[in-house]
């Protein structure tokens, strides 16, 4: 990136800028002619100067030009004009003025569209360049960079820069040309009035920018304060466990409050300066008409200026302040944006960047690291300059099973970080398979080396996407994709990518590295992932993910019918075992006692938030049905009794008490709101409740299950009324032609909006019976195994959304996913550094045994704290006080420094 914003803009938008320049220059003659038309209308048509000496007609719209003497002189007439009377001239000039209004408006429209498109393209390029620069940050830079601040800069702080880029060169040319044209026209009409305008404009251009520089300085301070605030909020969010653990919420609130006060003070000072400058600018703009009316009127009265000229001057000046004001604004914006750009460059252009990666090519597939590893005189420091490894030399062969026994030494972890490209050594030399490791492209080392650590980084998305993340290596670029056969939208995307320096590839292409895993189908890829998840002990986890997940029938078209078949098998198996009473099966004509009131009303499933949780209490369809069935007051009464009971029972319990989470319908922070709503309900009934109170008291009734909560709020009569309302809901859904996306339960059909578990059980487990859930689960697993559905259900589990940073997974599951992510890309060197710390000893032994077998012909490096259980390793290095102290006889120590 260039350190000068204008140089950066000109480099990448020169052609577009010149095209807009040409249109701006082309528009100026039309603009000038439109300024002169008011004078002609007043003098020639209204005052009648074109009809002197008793003439009743004149010639209108003559198009001619004079030839220079060099070409013989004379006049060339292109159009002789039209003969018109005074009314005709007035109408002709008026319509000509209207024509110029359309022409000038069309020029402005095209110029503004072109500027906007240019600005958006450059903003896209700038954001991409900044993101590409982040990918080149050194590990040391990344350690001190705050993710929230960096994201804020790319998302928000470059936005005004992008808005300015389209105006960077075009706007001053356009505004200055318009102002100069208007100024030249005023001078041709009256030099004294022109000098007055020139004097006022000079004051504006000298005084206003100086005052605005103070405003810019305050704006720079505000930007820095806003960035620090965003970074601090991000730190608090990331460290929320510590905040809650130490009870420091009030201190954090106070600290953020102080930052907000400083930000408020800066913004208020900017606010005052802004409007002071605006007041002065407006005063100067309105001062000029005073001179026009006084001095210009005097000249008109004394005959030194005719009325038409005065009107034309006033009309021309009407068009002068806007471009002048915008030109001053442009200068302020230029200074402001340059400051922002300089700050961004300081943030994104540290002293050291990683070299740019070469373009992907098929040659990368031929670069392998299947060879001996040699580390010579390695020296590594942390960000504070403390030594992590100092003058370390060691080597091993290939294939190899290598154990680095750390004890209390940081050296093995430093070696792992260097090989994983997570840290750069201060000095030293590393050779792998005869190649200089530190000079290899990161894409090569990322493919051939894998490192599983104790703190894995997962990305938002499905479990499958995270497992395949290490295989996202598409080699073929999209240079040839803009072809006649490609869809129009694709050709436009490619063309825009070329104009903005963005990748030509699409994220929707097939990015999997098939050179590594082979040309596998989706089903075969899922089977590979499930096999490796079982290797790290996550087979049961992913199966449970599938049981609680939604089935994508487009990806698994045959699974829906198989699940309905499994449902019937389950029903038969439970009956044969005398366990039918463990599940209350759904029946359209019967109230399901083990389901909630809301579930009984809907008797179906939807992913629309208005049909789930609190959303049901504000669902217009449900509210309409409840009103029609006269159930609103009854259900609000049930909700009120539930709320009253819950407040009485749980008011003295802490919010994190297990009884509160299991039985309470109310959130602890809503108790006061419910208390107020209950008071209004008690005093005035339904008429005393506003929309929020109705929603608040209606919501608990939808979650009520009589056998579970046992408050005695449902009787047979109410159940019949709810069944009638259920049928009404079904009629409304049918009448609206499925607009509400509520899919009803059907005994022999698959429900796409319901999770797999509900499709399989088609009912609710009776938790009143001892061990009911475990007994049903055992039968379900037997049925699933009999029908060979476990692989398909586990494949559904791969669709699980792991959440930001993998927060939907446990620490053990996150580490397991990271291990599998490393395994599936088939690295030639596999490093395990701390990944086993979250597993039990038995699981560690099992996983390690499988890894040793899997990497029999490759290189497996394990960092462990002690030397227990390392009999299967042929190369073992132990470290103490930063030095190698013991080795297996067949280990290669590498060149050692000479004795002192």
N, C-alpha and C positions, 0 to 999 in steps of 0.2 A: 504494500500500500504506500501511496505517496504521502509525504508529510504536509503538502500543500493541497488544500481542498480544491482550489481552482485548477491546479495542474491535474489533479485526479479526475475532476469532472471533464476537463477538456480532452484528456487522453482517450476517454471511453465514449464521449458523446460528440466529437468534433463534427462528424457528418450531419447528425441531427441538428446541432446548433446552427450550422451554416444554412441548412434548409429552412429553418425558422427565420434566420436573419433575412434570407431572400424574400420571404413572404412579408416580413415587417417593412422592408424597403419598398416593396411593391404596393403596400397599403397607404403609404404616405401621400401620394398625389390625390387619392380619393379623399383622404382626411382633410387636406388643404382645401380642395374644392368645396367640401361640405361646410367649411368655415366661412367661405365667401358668399354662399347662397343666401343667408339671412339678409345681408346688405343689399343684394340684388332684388330680393323680394320686397324690401321696404322702399328702396329708392326707385327702382325701375317699374315695379308693378303697382305698389300701393301709392307712392308719391307721384307716379306718372312721368318720371324723367325720361322713360323710353318713348313717350308720346308727346314730345315738345312740338311747338309750331303747328299745333292743330292736327298732327298725324293721328289717325285712328287705328292704325295697325303697325306692327313691327315684326322683325324676323327673330324667331326663337330657335335655339338649339343648332346654331351654325357650328360646324366642325371644320376648322381650317388651321393652317399654320403657315408662318412666313419662312421662306427659304433664305439662307444667308447670302450675302453679296458674292461670296466665293462660288456659289452655285448659280449665280445669275439673278438672285433676288426674286421678288414676286411672292404671290400667295397661292398656296395649294388648298383647294376646297375639297374636303372629303364628303361633306353633306351640306347642301345649301340652306338647310333649315326650313322652318315652317312659318307661314304668315299667320299671326294671331292678333286678336284685339287685347284690350287691357285685362279683361276677365280671363281670356285664354292664357295670357302670359302669367297671370297670378296662379292659375291652376297648374300650368306647365312647370313653373319654377317650384311650386309646392310639391308636386309629384316627383320632380327631379330630386328635391331635398329628401323625400321619403325613400327614393331609390338609393341614394347615398347612405341613408341610415341603415338600410338592409345590407348594402355592400360592406360598410364599415363594421356592422355587427357580425357579418359572415367572416370577415378577416379576424375579428377578435375571437370568435368562436373557434376557428381553426387553430389560431395561435395558442389559445388557452388549452385546447385538447392536446395539441402537440407538446406543449410545456408539461402538462400533467402526465402524459404518457412517458415523456423523457424523465421526469422526476421519479415516477414509480419504477421505471426500469433501473435507474441509477440507485434508487433505494434498495431494490432487490439485489443488485450487484454489491452494494456496500455491505448489506447484512451478510451476504454469502461470503464476501472477502473476510469480514470479521470472524465469522464462524470458522472459515478455513484457517485463519490465523490461530484461533484457539487450538485447533488440532495440531498445530506446530509448537505450542507451548512446551517448554522443557518441564520435566517432572518438578524441578525446584519452583518454577513459576506457577505451576498448577497448585502446589501446596499452599501458596499465599493468596491465590486468586479466590475470591468469594463467588460461588455459583450464582447467588441471588443478584449480586451487583452486576456480574457479567451478563446474565440474562436480561436484566433491566436495561443495560446499555444497548444491547442489540434490539430489544423489543421497543423500548420507549425513547431513549435518548437520541437515537439516529432518526427518529420520525421527523422532527423539524428540519434536520439536515436534508432528508429526502424531499421535503416540501420546498426547500430553498434551491435544490440542485436544478430543477426545471427553470428557475428564474435567474440562475447565477449569471448567465451571459445575456439571455434574451430580454429579461425584464429591464435592465438599465438601458439597453438599446431602444426598446419599444417606448418606454416612458420618456427617455431623453429626446427621442425623435418627435414624439407627440408634443412635448413641452416646447421644444425649439420651433416646431411648425407653428404652434399657437402663438409663441412669442414673436416669431418673424411676421406673422399676419398682423398682430397688434402694432408692431413697429411700422409696418407699411401703411396702416390707417392713421396712426398718430404717434409721433416720436415722443412727445412729453408723457403721454399716458404709458407708452412702452417703457420709458425710463423709470416711472413710478413703480410699475410692476417689477422691473428688474431690481430695483432697490429693495422692495419687500422680499422678493425671492432670495436675494443675497443674504438678508438678515436670517431668513428661515434656514438656509443652508449652512450658515456659520454657527448660529446659536443653538438650534435644536439638536444637531448631532453631538455637540459638547455636553449638553444636559443629559442626553441619552446614554453617554458613556458611563455615567454614574449608575444608571439603571442597569446597564450591562454587567458592571462589576458586581452589583447585588445579585443579578441573575446567575452569575457564575458561582457565587457563594451558595445560592439556593440549590443549584444543581448538585454541588458537592454534598450539601446537607441531605438532600433527598436520596442520593446514592448511598450515603452512610446509613440513613434510616432504613432503607431497603435491606442493606447488608445485615444490620443489627436484628431486624425482624426475622430474617432468614436464619440467623444464628439461634435465636430464641426458639423458633419452630423446630429446628434440627435438634436442639438440646432440651426439648420439652420434658423428657424423662427426668433430667437433672433438676429442672425448675420445680416439678411436682415433688420429686424426691426430697428436696431440701426446703420446700415451702417458701420459695423466694418470689412468688408471683407478684406480691406488692412492690418489692424492690424493682422488678423488671418493669412493672407498670409505671413506677415513678421515673425510671431512667428513660423510658420511651416518651413519657409525658414531657420531660425536660427537652428532649430532642424535638418534639413537636412544637414546643414553645419557641425554640430558636428558629425553627422553620417558619412558624407563624410570624415572628418578628421580621424576618427577612422578606417574606411575601407581602406583609403590610407596608413595609418601607418601599418595596417595588411598586406597590399599588399607589402610594401617594405620589411618587416621582412620575409614574406613568400618566396620571391624570393632570399633574401640573404641566408636564410637557404638552399634553394634548390640549389643555386650555390655552397655552401660549401659541401653539400652532394654529388653533382655530381663530384666535384673536387676530393674528397676522393675516390669515386668509380672509377674514371679514374686513380688515382695514382697507384693503385695496378697493373694494366696491365704493367705500366712502369717497375715495379720490375720484373714482369714475363718475359718481353722481355729482360731486361738487365741481371738480376741475373740468371733467368732460362736459357736464351740463353748461358750465360757463363758456367753454369753447363753442358749444352748439348755439348758445344764445348770441354769441358775438360773431357767428358766421365762420369761425375758423375750423369747424368740424360739422359735417352734416349729420342729420338724425340717423341715416342708414349706417354711416360709419360708426357712430356711437353704439347703436344696437349691435353691430357686428363685433365691435371691441368687447362689449359686455358679454355677448354670446361666446366669443373666443376665450375670454377669461374664465367663463363658467367651466370650460374644458381644461383650464390650466391648473387649478389647485389639485384636482385628483391625481394626475401623474406626478406633480411635484411632491405631494404628500406620500404617494406610494414610493417615489424615488428615495425620499428620506427614510421611509420605513424599510426599504430594501437595504440601504446603507447600514441601518441599525441591525437588521436581520443578518447582514453579511458579517458584521463584527460578532454578533451573538453566536452565529453558526460556526464561525472560525474558532471561537473559544471552545465551543462544544467539540468540534472536530479535533482540536489540539489535545483536549483532555482524553478523548477516545483513543487517539494515537498513542498518548503516553500509557494508557491502560493496556492497549493491544500490541504495542511494539516494545516489548522488554529488550534488555540488552542482548539476550541470546534467544534464538528461535531454532527449532529443529530444521534441518534442510528440507526443501520441498520434495515430496515423493515423486518419482518418475511415473508417467502414465502407465496404468496396468497393461500388461502385454502377455502373450502366451509364454514368453520366456520365464515368467515367474513360476509357472508350473514345473519348469525344469530345474529350478534352484532348490536344492535339498540340503539339509543339515544333518544327514545321517552319517556322522563321522566322529572321530575323537574330539574331545573338548580340552582345550588348553587355556589356563588362566595364568597370566604372568604379571607379578608385581601389581596386583590390583589394589587401588586405594579409593575408598568410598567415604564420603562425609554426609552428615545430615544437613538440614537447612541452616543450622546454627554453627556449622563448622566442626562439630565433634566427629571424630573418626569412628566409622562403623567397620571398616576393614582397612588395614594398613600393611602394604607390601605382602599381599597374600598370593601365593603361587601353588597351583595344584592342577592335575589333569586326570582324565580317565578315558577309557577306550569306548568303542561302540560295537555292538550293543552292550549296555551296562545297566546294572542295578546299583545305584549310588545312594549311600546314606550319609548325610551331613549331620553329625551329632553336635548340637549347639551348646548344651549345658546352659551357662549364663552368657554365652558369647553372642554378640549380634552379627558375627561374620557370616554364618550360613544364610541368615535372612537377607543380608546385604547382597550376597551372591545371587540369591533367588530374585531379588528386586532388579538387579542389573540384567540378568538373563531374560526377565520378563519385560524389560524396557520401562520399568517403573521409576528408575533412578539412573542418572548418568554418573559414571565413575569420574573421579578427579584425574586419575592417571591409570596406566596399566594397559595390557593388551589381551584380548580374548580371541582365540581362534577356534572355530567350529568347522569340522570337515574341511580344513585347509583354507577357510575363508575368514576374512577380518569381520568379526561379528558386529562391531560398532559401525561399520560402513554399509552393512546390509540394509536394504529398504525395510521399513517397518512392516510392510505388507508381507514380506517373506518371513520375517521372524514371527509375526503374528500368526502365520499359518503353520509354521513348522515347530513352534515352541508354545507350550501351554503351561500356565501356572495357576493352580487352585489354592487360594488363600483362605484365611480365617474370616475375612470381611469381604464377601463377594459383592459385586456391583450388578444388580439386576435392573432392567429397564421396564417401564410401564408397557403392558402388552400381555399376550397370552403366554402360558408356560411353554408352549411349542416354539413361539418366536424367540424366547430367551434361550432355549436349548439349542436352537439352530443359529444363534447369533454369530458364533465363530465360523460359520460356513458362508457368510454373506460376502462372497468374493466373485462378483461378476466381472469377467475379463473383457468381453466384447463391448466396445463403446458404441454409441448410437449414431455415429456419423452418417451412416447410410440409411437411417430410418426415415428421413424426410423424402418420401418417394410418392409417386402418383397413386399407388394403391393404398397408402396409409389414410386413416380417417382425417377429416379436416381438423378436428380438435387436436389430434396428435401432431399434425404438421405445424399448427400454430404454436403448440407447446415447444416443439424443437426450435422453431424460428425465434421465439422469445428467449429460449435458453442460450442460443448463439449470440443474441444481442446483449445479453446481460452477464455473460461469462459464467453461467451456471452449468451444472452437469447436464449432458444430453440424455443420459440414462433416466429411466423412470423407476421409481421405487416399486411399481407394480410389475416390473419384469421378473423373470426367474433369476434370482441372485444366488441360488445355491451353488456351491462349488462341486459340481458333478464330477470333476476330475478327481476329487478326493473320495466321494461317497458312491460314485457311480450314478447311472441314470435310473434312479429309483422312483417308483410311483409314490403318490401321497400315502397310500396304505403301507407301503414298504418303509417309508421314512418314519411313520408312526411306530411301526413294529420295532425298528432300530432304536428309536428313542425309549420305548417302553422296556426293551431288553436292557438298556444301559441304566435306566432308572431303577430297575430291579437289582442291578449290580451294586448300587449304592444304598440299597435298602428302602427305596421309595415306591416299591410296587403297590403296597397297600395304600399309601398316601394318594397316589394318582388315581387309584380305583375309587377312593372316597370322593376325590374331586369330581370324577365322572358321575357318581351317584347323585351328587348335589348340584350338578351342572345342567345346562340346557343343551338339547341335542340339535346340532345343525344338520337338518335333514338334507340340505344340499350337499354337504360333505359326506354324510352317512345315510344314503337314501334307503338302504335296506334295514336300518336299525329300528325304525319306527314300528314296522310290522313285527319284528322279532320281539320288541318290548311288549307289544300287546299280547303276543303268544306267551311270553314269559309271565305276564300278568295272569293269564288264564291258568298256566301251570302252577303258579304260586297259590292261586285260590284253591285248586284241586289238592295240592300238596298239604296246605293248611287243614283242609277238610279231612284228608286221610289221617293226619296226625292228631285230629281232635283239637285243633288250635284256631278254628275259624273265629272264635270269640276274641282273639287278640287284635283283630283289625275290624273296624267298622267301615264297611265298604260304602262308597258313594252311591246314592240312589236319587235320581232326579225327583222322585215323588215323595221322598222322605227327608225329614230334617236330620242332619248329621250332628248328633249330640257331641261328638268329640272334635267337631270343627267350630270355629268361632262364628258369631253372628254375621260378620262381614263375609266370611267364606260361604256361609249358607245363602246369603242374599245373592252373591255373584254366581256361585256354583260353576266356576270356571277360572281361568287363569289369564292374566295379562301382564305385560311388562311395562305398561303405561303407569307412571307413578300415581295417577289419579285413581287407580284401582288397587293400590297397595298402601299399607300403613296409614299414616295421617292423611294422605291424599284422598282417601275415600270420604272423609268428612267434608270435603269441599268439591266432590265430584258432582257436576250439575245433573248428570243422568241419574245418579243415585238419589240426590236430593229431590229431584222431580218425582221419582217413583215413591219415595217416602211420604212426600206431601200428598200424592194421589191416594196412597193407601192409609193415610192418616196415622203414620208411624213416627213422624218426626218428634212429636212431644213425648211419645212413649220411650223412644230410644234415647232421647236427651235425658229423660227421667232415669233410665237405667244408668247412663253415663254419669249423672249427678250422684246417684247412690254409690256407684263404684268409686268415684273420686272422693266422696265423703268418707267412705270406709277406708280407702287407701291412706288418706291423710291422717286418719285416726290411728291406724295400725303402724304406719311406717314413719310417722313424724319424728320419733325419737331415735331412729336407726341411722347410721352413717350412710351416705349415698352409695358406697362400694360394698355394702352388706349383701351377701348372696341372696337373701330373701327378697331384697328390693329388686334385684335384677330378674328374679324368677317370677315374682307374683305382682309387683307393683305396675300399674298402668301409667304412672305419672313420673316424669323426669323430676329430679330433685330441684332443678332451677325453675320449674313451673308451678311449684306449690302455691306461691302467693297469687299467681294469676288464676289458678283454679279456685282458690279461696274467695277471690273477688267475684268470679263468675257464679259460684255456688250461692253467694249472698244475694246477687241479683235474681237468680232463679228462685230462691226461697221467697223473696219479697214479691216479685211481680210475675213469676212464671215465664212462659215462653215469650210473652210480649216484652219482657224486660231484657231480653238477650239480643245483643248485636251480632253481626256475622261472625266475628272472632270468638265470641262466647259460645255461640252455637257449635262452631267447629271444634272448640276446645272440649265441650261436654259431650258432643256426639262421638268423637274419636274413641274414647274408652269402650263404648258399647260395642263397637265393631270387633274388638279383640276379646270379648267376653266368651268364655267356654264354661258352661254350667258345671260339668263333672270335675273340671280342674279347679275353678275358683270358688265354687260352692257358696255363692251368696244368695241363692234362692230367688233369682231375678227372672227366670223363665218358667212359664207354665205351658200346658198343651195349647191353650188358646193363642198365646203369643207365637208359638211355633207354627201354628196353622196360618196366622197372619203373615209371618215371615216367608212361608212357602208361597203364599199368594203373591207377595212382593217379588219373590224370585221369578215367578212366571211372568210378572209384569216387566221385570228387567230383561228377560229373554225376548219379550215382544218388542221392547224398545230397541234392543240391539238389532233385531231382525228388520225393524222398520227403518232404521238409519243405515241399513245396508253395510253393516260391519264397520262403520266409521270409528267406533270406539275400541276396536281391537281387543275385544273380550272373547276368548275362545271357550265355549262351554265344555264341561266334562261329558264324555260319552263312554258308555260301558265297554264298547268294542272298538274304540277309535283312539288314536294317539293324539295327545294335546301338546301342540308345539310350544305353547307359552308356559307350560308347566315344567318343572325340573324333572330330571329322569326318575328320581325317587318317587315322586307323586304319580308319575305314569306307571311305575312298576307296582306300587302298593294300591293305587286307586282307592285310597281311604286313609284313615288315621289309626295309628297304633293306640290301643287302650292302655294308657300309662297307669291306670288304677290296678292292673294285674301285675303281680310281682314278676320281675325279669322279662316283661313283655317285649321290650325293645331288643334285648339280646337274643331271645328265642326267635323273634321274627327275622332278625338279621342273619341268624344261622340258616334258617330255611331259605331266605333270599339268596344267600351265597351258594347253597346247594343247587337251587334252580338255575342260577346264573352259570355255574360250572357245568351242569348237565346240558345246557343249551349252548355251551361254548361262547358265552357273551362277555366274559371278563375282558378279553383284549379290546372288544369294541367299546365297552363302557370305559375302560382305562383310556382309550383314545379320546373319548369325550372329555376326560379330565385334562388332556393337553390343551384344551381351549380355555382353561381357567385364567382369568385376569389376575396377575400377580400383584397388581397395584404399584404405586410409586415406590421405587427402590425395593420391590419385592415384599412390601409390608404385609401382604395377605398371607405370606408364608412364615413358618417358624424359622428360627435360626438354623436348625438342623436341615430343614427343607431347602432353605436358601443355599446352604453349603453343598447339599446334594445336587441341586440344580447346577451349581457352578462346576462341580466335578464332572457331571455328565456333559456339560457344555464344552469342557476341555477334552473329554474323551472322544466325542463324536466327530471332532474335526481331525482326528487321527494324527496327532502331532508326532514328530520324530523324537522330540525331547519333552517329557512330561515331568513337571515339577509340582510337588505337593508341599506347601509351606503353611502349616497351621490348620489345614482343612479338617484334620482328624480330631481337633480339639473339641468339637461339638458332639462327637459320637461316643458311645460307650466303648469300653475296652474290647468287648466281644465283637461289636460292630466294626471297630477299627481293624481287628485281626481278619475279619471276613473280607472287608473291602480291600485291605492291603493285599491279601492273598489273590483276590481276583485281578487287581491291578498288575501284580507281578506276572501273572499268567497272560494277561492281555498285552503287556509290553515286553514279552519274552524276547522279541527280536528288535526292540527299540531301546531307548534310553529312559529309565525311570529314576528320578532324583527325589528323595524324601528328606525333608528337614525334620529331625526329631530331637527331643530334649535329652533322651538317654539312649544307651546302646542295647536296650532290652529288645528281644525279638527280631534281631537283624541277621539271623543265620542265613536267610535267603539272599542277602546282598553280597555281591562279590567285591564291592568297593566301599570302604567306610573311612570317613575322615572325622576326627574329633577335634574340637576347638576349645581352647582355654586361654583367657586373657588376650584374645585377639590373634592367636597363633595356632597353627596346626600342630597338635601334639602327638597323635597316634594315627596309624593307618593300618589297614589290612596289608599283608605282604604283597598282594597283587595290585594294590592301588598305586597310582602314578603321582608322585609328589610334585612333579613339575620342577622347572628351574628354581633353585633357591638362591637367595642373595649370599655373597661371600661372607665368611666369618669376619667379625670386626677385628 
